[in-house]
Amino acid sequence: MDVHKQTPGRKRHIITDTLGLILFVMVHSAGIQDGLGGRLVLRGLFDRIKGVSNNLHTRLTTIWADGAYAGIVEWVKLMLGWTLEIVLRPAKAKGWIVLPRRWVIERT
């Protein structure tokens, strides 16, 4: 069960490029918290692309994520060499709003 959403089931972690094309997906139990799920999916992407001939690994420098992944920012920099930028919702915003960079994953 996802403690924050109070629902049983599955949780999906999706990484896309800036166009919204899927790079990596991981589905697991909703009982796994976002920080650990983020580590698993980013490590999976890292392992998958480190030997790819198009050098995506060397071109990938910044990843945008929501606040649920704030706890792994340092881990991503230290272990993977990427910058994880957290895109937060403005404090005074009401209702649904388009957030820069995060809208790409939301539409995917």
Secondary structure, DSSP 8 states (H G I E B T S, - for coil): -BTTTTB-SEEEEEEE-TT--EEEEEEEETTS-HHHHHHHHHHHHHHHHTT-TT-HHHH--EEEE-GGGGGGHHHIIIII--EEEE----TT--S----TTHHHHHH-
